[in-house]
Each structure stands twice: as C-alpha cells, then as structure tokens.
Amino acid sequence: MEKIDLLTFLEDESEQLDFDGQVEVFWDKKHKLFEIELTFYAENKSGQVIEDVAGVSSEEPIISFSDSILLYSKETPVEFEATDYLVCLPYAGKKGWTLAEGKAFFSYLQVILDNGSSDLLDFLNDSMTDVFELTWSNVEFEKFILDAKKHTPNGQLPYPKF
C-alpha cells in the first residue's frame, strides 16, 4: 500500500461508504481538526410536521438531518464543544492514526450510517417513534479497533504535511 496521510485516507474512504446521503470531510489546518459531516436525506411522504432540536418545524417533502464527527490532535490544545458532535475522537498529533484505527473507524461508521438510515425511516413512518438521533458507542468502536488490529497490516496515517 502506498503511503497516504490522514486527510487523503479520510477523503478516499468517505467516498467508498455505501450511503445514500452525503459525507464531507473538512480540514481546519489552523486548529489541526478534521470534521466529518454526515447528512441524511429522507422522503417525508405523509407530510408529517418535523421539529428539530432548535424547535424549528418543517413539513417539507424531503427532510435532511446532519451530524458531525470531530477528529482532533491530542497534542494541540484546542477548545470545542463535545456536545456539538456525534463523537470527538483523538489522533496522535503528527503520527495521526494507525491504519487499523482508520479501517476500524470506517467499518464502524458504515454501521452508524446503516442504522441511522433505517432509524430515520422508522422515525418518518412510525408514529410511535418520537425522536431520531444517531448513536455512537465507544465500546463498540473499541471492538472494531481490536478486530482491525488483527486483520490490518501495520501502517500509519500521518497528519498531512503542508
């Protein structure tokens, strides 16, 4: 495998996800942050009134839901509001992530996207479902990392040089 940096890996793997929505990677060079924005789209066939967390109501025929994941350097002090993100995950400064961590991240993210798509449809089509939100489990993610370490060659995804 050719040597690639963390940004290139995030962008390439994001494009490979099986997801009808949109996954975008944003890099904040100044603060050494990566934000991965996930946007789900679903048809609101019944014209149901949907209220978001800010209290804004909509009955649009297509609704969208967005959430973000933040990757931050353990070595660079930066302030962020963890509650603004689905999850905030550290990387090891210039070393970035191991290849196993990167592979585990995208394997688990695919599960999150699959479950989220299904849950969003349930939310729109089942009057008993009152809330839609994505759920990240650090315990489950750690299981993916352990599995990836067994099946992934050693390698590093360093922070990009610029």
C-alpha positions in Angstrom: 0.0 0.0 0.0 1.3 3.4 -0.9 1.9 5.8 2.0 -1.0 8.2 2.4 -1.8 10.8 5.0 -4.8 11.0 7.3 -6.6 13.6 5.2 -6.3 11.6 2.0 -7.4 8.5 3.8 -10.5 10.2 5.2 -11.4 11.6 1.9 -10.9 8.4 0.0 -12.6 6.2 2.5 -15.6 8.6 2.8 -16.2 8.2 -0.9 -16.2 4.4 -0.6 -19.0 4.3 2.0 -22.3 2.7 1.0 -24.6 5.7 1.9 -27.4 7.5 0.0 -26.7 10.7 1.9 -23.6 12.9 1.9 -20.3 12.5 3.7 -18.0 15.5 3.6 -14.5 15.9 5.2 -13.4 19.4 6.3 -9.9 20.1 7.4 -9.1 23.0 9.8 -5.4 23.4 9.3 -5.1 26.2 11.9 -6.5 24.1 14.7 -5.5 20.7 13.3 -9.1 19.4 13.3 -11.0 17.2 10.9 -14.7 17.4 10.8 -16.7 14.7 9.0 -20.2 15.8 8.3 -22.9 13.2 7.7 -26.1 14.3 6.0 -29.1 12.0 5.7 -32.0 12.6 3.3 -35.4 11.0 3.5 -38.8 11.5 1.8 -41.5 12.8 4.1 -44.3 11.1 2.2 -47.0 11.8 4.7 -46.1 15.5 5.1 -45.6 15.0 8.8 -44.5 18.1 10.7 -41.0 17.5 11.9 -39.5 19.6 14.6 -35.7 19.9 15.0 -33.7 20.3 18.3 -33.9 24.1 17.8 -37.7 24.0 17.7 -38.0 24.8 14.0 -40.9 23.0 12.4 -41.0 21.7 8.8 -43.2 19.6 6.7 -41.1 19.6 3.5 -41.3 16.6 1.2 -37.6 15.9 1.6 -36.0 16.3 5.0 -32.4 16.3 5.9 -30.6 15.5 9.1 -26.9 16.3 9.7 -24.5 15.4 12.4 -20.7 15.6 12.6 -17.7 13.7 13.9 -14.7 15.7 15.1 -11.1 14.4 14.9 -8.6 16.4 17.0 -4.9 16.2 17.8 -4.1 15.1 21.4 -1.0 17.2 21.1 -2.7 20.5 20.1 -4.8 22.3 22.7 -8.0 23.5 21.1 -11.4 24.2 22.5 -14.5 22.6 21.1 -18.0 21.8 22.4 -18.1 18.0 22.5 -21.9 18.0 22.7 -22.0 19.6 19.2 -20.7 16.4 17.7 -21.8 12.8 17.4 -18.3 11.9 18.8 -14.9 13.5 19.2 -12.0 11.2 18.5 -8.3 12.0 19.2 -5.4 11.3 16.9 -1.7 11.2 17.8 -0.5 14.6 16.5 1.9 14.2 13.6 1.6 10.5 13.8 -2.1 10.7 13.0 -3.9 7.3 13.3 -2.7 3.8 12.7 -4.1 2.2 9.6 -6.0 -0.2 11.9 -7.7 2.7 13.6 -8.6 4.3 10.3 -10.0 1.0 9.0 -11.9 0.4 12.2 -13.3 4.0 12.1 -14.8 3.5 8.6 -16.1 0.0 9.4 -17.9 1.3 12.4 -19.1 4.4 10.6 -20.7 2.2 8.0 -22.7 0.6 10.8 -23.7 4.0 12.1 -24.8 5.1 8.6 -26.8 1.9 8.0 -28.5 2.1 11.4 -29.1 5.8 11.0 -30.8 5.4 7.6 -33.0 2.7 9.0 -33.8 4.7 12.1 -34.7 7.8 10.1 -37.2 5.8 8.0 -38.7 4.4 11.2 -39.0 7.9 12.6 -40.8 9.1 9.5 -43.1 6.1 9.1 -43.8 5.0 12.7 -46.0 7.3 14.8 -44.6 5.6 17.9 -41.0 6.8 17.2 -40.8 10.3 18.6 -37.1 11.1 18.2 -34.4 10.4 15.6 -30.7 10.7 16.5 -27.5 8.9 15.7 -25.8 6.9 18.4 -22.1 6.3 18.8 -20.7 3.7 21.2 -17.1 4.0 22.2 -17.3 0.4 23.5 -18.4 -0.9 20.1 -15.8 1.3 18.3 -13.0 -0.3 20.5 -14.2 -3.7 19.4 -13.8 -2.7 15.8 -10.3 -1.4 16.5 -9.3 -4.7 18.2 -10.6 -6.6 15.2 -8.9 -4.3 12.7 -5.6 -4.7 14.5 -5.8 -8.5 13.9 -6.5 -8.1 10.2 -4.8 -4.9 9.1 -1.1 -4.7 8.2 1.0 -2.3 10.3 0.9 1.2 8.9 0.5 4.8 9.9 -1.8 7.6 8.5 0.2 10.6 9.5 -1.1 14.1 9.8 -0.8 15.8 6.4 2.3 18.0 5.7 1.5 21.4 4.3 
